[in-house]
Amino acid sequence: MEAARVLDLLAHLSALDIPAWLDGGWGIDALLETQTRPHDDLDLVARLDDVERIEAAFGEGGYGLFGGGAPLSFELVDPAGHQIDVHPVSFTWTGDGIYKMDNGEDWIYPVDGFTGVGRILDREVRCLTPEVMLVCHSTGYALDEDHQRDVTALSERFSIPLPEFRTI
């Protein structure tokens, strides 16, 4: 997915007052303030309460449900194959985000994890913090070379110890 498309999608959500935070490859690149590699999708963390509005908003652009479904993560794909992966969270009274994983367990995003700010094409975007991004991308699954480079670059840029991760 191209950077300009990412910004257009985020602007569309913003115009509808739907908050979303970048995760995944685009989230890491936003924090690094440069695109390090091509991305085949866009990962967003959003409020579970906004899922229907998100589906409708992206549906206006031709995106339809491809897989999954709330309250779990789900994928929206347009006719050209552009994919948006949405990770819905329910917020606690303290501001932590609870994400229901496919295995039925809860993943907790700490309230401070939603304060990240990055840049895509010199435009400021909301994303998860580097600390949370590192935990998200080094826990639970094996990383290929591209993702290993992403995690390492993020660790170095923000002087955060590199977490252990499994490799493919």
C-alpha positions as semicolon CSV with decimal commas, in nm:
position;residue;x (nm);y (nm);z (nm)
1;M;0,000;0,000;0,000
2;E;0,136;0,340;-0,097
3;A;0,201;0,619;0,155
4;A;-0,046;0,859;-0,008
5;R;-0,324;0,597;0,016
6;V;-0,246;0,547;0,387
7;L;-0,276;0,920;0,448
8;D;-0,602;0,938;0,251
9;L;-0,750;0,652;0,455
10;L;-0,643;0,812;0,783
11;A;-0,779;1,150;0,673
12;H;-1,114;0,989;0,586
13;L;-1,140;0,838;0,935
14;S;-1,035;1,167;1,093
15;A;-1,300;1,359;0,899
16;L;-1,558;1,121;1,045
17;D;-1,411;1,165;1,395
18;I;-1,303;0,801;1,414
19;P;-0,973;0,767;1,601
20;A;-0,728;0,501;1,482
21;W;-0,365;0,426;1,557
22;L;-0,111;0,288;1,311
23;D;0,036;-0,049;1,393
24;G;0,239;-0,293;1,186
25;G;0,484;-0,194;0,918
26;W;0,333;0,147;0,851
27;G;0,332;0,218;1,225
28;I;0,700;0,138;1,248
29;D;0,781;0,342;0,938
30;A;0,581;0,637;1,074
31;L;0,784;0,625;1,395
32;L;1,106;0,604;1,192
33;E;0,971;0,888;0,975
34;T;1,069;0,707;0,656
35;Q;0,933;0,422;0,450
36;T;1,180;0,136;0,489
37;R;1,010;-0,114;0,257
38;P;0,689;-0,173;0,061
39;H;0,383;-0,270;0,267
40;D;0,106;-0,488;0,134
41;D;-0,144;-0,380;0,399
42;L;-0,229;-0,120;0,659
43;D;-0,267;-0,224;1,024
44;L;-0,490;-0,011;1,244
45;V;-0,586;-0,028;1,608
46;A;-0,931;0,123;1,660
47;R;-1,210;0,130;1,916
48;L;-1,439;-0,171;1,909
49;D;-1,730;0,072;1,939
50;D;-1,630;0,223;1,603
51;V;-1,615;-0,100;1,401
52;E;-1,946;-0,049;1,219
53;R;-1,852;0,310;1,134
54;I;-1,507;0,198;1,011
55;E;-1,660;-0,069;0,788
56;A;-1,906;0,189;0,647
57;A;-1,635;0,454;0,601
58;F;-1,404;0,222;0,411
59;G;-1,700;0,064;0,233
60;E;-1,749;0,403;0,064
61;G;-1,409;0,343;-0,098
62;G;-1,498;-0,007;-0,213
63;Y;-1,352;-0,199;0,080
64;G;-1,542;-0,505;0,195
65;L;-1,500;-0,758;0,471
66;F;-1,256;-1,024;0,359
67;G;-1,190;-1,219;0,677
68;G;-1,237;-1,221;1,049
69;G;-1,486;-1,006;1,233
70;A;-1,530;-0,801;1,546
71;P;-1,461;-0,833;1,831
72;L;-1,156;-1,009;1,682
73;S;-0,934;-0,858;1,414
74;F;-1,068;-0,839;1,063
75;E;-0,951;-0,757;0,713
76;L;-1,108;-0,516;0,467
77;V;-1,001;-0,542;0,103
78;D;-1,087;-0,327;-0,198
79;P;-1,129;-0,455;-0,557
80;A;-0,763;-0,367;-0,633
81;G;-0,645;-0,585;-0,344
82;H;-0,549;-0,310;-0,097
83;Q;-0,590;-0,455;0,252
84;I;-0,664;-0,292;0,586
85;D;-0,626;-0,506;0,899
86;V;-0,828;-0,367;1,189
87;H;-0,748;-0,464;1,547
88;P;-1,044;-0,350;1,761
89;V;-0,991;-0,268;2,127
90;S;-1,226;-0,202;2,415
91;F;-1,100;0,069;2,646
92;T;-1,104;0,027;3,022
93;W;-1,181;0,311;3,260
94;T;-0,802;0,358;3,300
95;G;-0,753;0,397;2,923
96;D;-0,588;0,062;2,856
97;G;-0,701;-0,106;2,536
98;I;-0,811;-0,469;2,550
99;Y;-0,770;-0,661;2,225
100;K;-0,929;-1,004;2,195
101;M;-0,686;-1,239;2,021
102;D;-0,784;-1,531;1,799
103;N;-0,691;-1,776;2,075
104;G;-0,944;-1,613;2,310
105;E;-0,686;-1,444;2,528
106;D;-0,672;-1,070;2,587
107;W;-0,380;-0,853;2,480
108;I;-0,354;-0,535;2,685
109;Y;-0,233;-0,216;2,520
110;P;-0,126;0,018;2,803
111;V;-0,288;0,361;2,802
112;D;0,049;0,528;2,732
113;G;0,088;0,308;2,423
114;F;-0,169;0,521;2,240
115;T;0,039;0,840;2,262
116;G;0,271;0,763;1,971
117;V;0,321;1,017;1,697
118;G;0,494;0,951;1,368
119;R;0,523;1,099;1,022
120;I;0,434;0,976;0,676
121;L;0,532;1,201;0,385
122;D;0,595;1,479;0,639
123;R;0,241;1,453;0,776
124;E;0,194;1,377;1,145
125;V;0,001;1,057;1,217
126;R;-0,122;0,884;1,530
127;C;0,042;0,550;1,605
128;L;0,135;0,320;1,889
129;T;0,447;0,417;2,082
130;P;0,784;0,261;1,996
131;E;0,783;0,067;2,324
132;V;0,445;-0,092;2,254
133;M;0,529;-0,147;1,889
134;L;0,841;-0,341;1,989
135;V;0,645;-0,565;2,223
136;C;0,371;-0,620;1,965
137;H;0,617;-0,719;1,696
138;S;0,840;-0,944;1,898
139;T;0,587;-1,146;2,094
140;G;0,411;-1,461;1,988
141;Y;0,523;-1,513;1,631
142;A;0,838;-1,564;1,430
143;L;0,978;-1,270;1,235
144;D;1,107;-1,282;0,880
145;E;1,410;-1,075;0,777
146;D;1,206;-0,764;0,689
147;H;1,032;-0,763;1,026
148;Q;1,358;-0,831;1,209
149;R;1,508;-0,524;1,041
150;D;1,201;-0,319;1,137
151;V;1,223;-0,418;1,503
152;T;1,599;-0,360;1,513
153;A;1,570;-0,015;1,349
154;L;1,298;0,089;1,593
155;S;1,503;-0,033;1,888
156;E;1,811;0,157;1,771
157;R;1,626;0,478;1,680
158;F;1,460;0,508;2,021
159;S;1,738;0,351;2,231
160;I;1,508;0,078;2,358
161;P;1,665;-0,260;2,433
162;L;1,590;-0,505;2,156
163;P;1,348;-0,767;2,282
164;E;1,413;-1,132;2,205
165;F;1,220;-1,257;1,905
166;R;1,188;-1,581;1,718
167;T;1,311;-1,597;1,361
168;I;1,172;-1,787;1,066
